[in-house]
């Protein structure tokens, strides 16, 4: 089980939740990395508030490229 940061509503940092997520098994051409820390930037903060170029398409959503 991995931990992911997700949000179920739009808003400030108080809407962020740390949740368990089943990663499954990597497929052909994929690798599984162990990430020990993450950072949030302004773009992700604006995305979480639905004020970024790419809009939130559905909730719950997450941060980073694989939202």
N, C-alpha and C positions, 0 to 999 in steps of 0.2 A: 504494500500500500504506500502510495506517495501522498504528500501534502500539496494542495494547490490553493491559490488565492482566487476566490470568486466573489461576485456580488450578485444579489438577487433583486436589488433595486438601485436606482441611480442616486448619487449623492457624494458626500465627502468620504474621508477615510473611515468613518464609523460604519459604513456599509460593507467593508471588506470582511470576508470570513475565511478562515483557514479550514479546509475540508479534506477528507480522505478521498483518494482517487485511485482506482485500479488501473495500472498502466498496461496490463496485458503483456504479450510477448512481442519483441521487435520483429518486424517482417524483413524480407529480403532487402538489403541495402540500407537498413536502419540500425542504429546503435542505441543502447540505453545508457544514459549518463547519470551520475549521482551529483546533483547540484546541492551545494551546502549553503548557499546564500543567494538572494536576489536583490535587485534594486529597482525602485520605481522612479520613473522620470515624469516630466511635465506632460508629455503626450499621453501617458497612461492615466494620469490624474484627470486630464481633460476628457479622455475616452470614458472613464468611469462616470463622469458628469454629463455625458452625451454632448460634449462641446468640441469634439475633435473632427477632423476631416472625414474619417470613417466613423459612421454612426453605429451605436449598439443595435444589433439586429434582433436579438432575442435575449431574454433573461431566463435563467441565470446566465451570466457571462463571466469571462475571466480576463486577466491581464496578459499582455505579451502577444506574440504572433499567432499562437494557436488558441485564440479565445473561444 
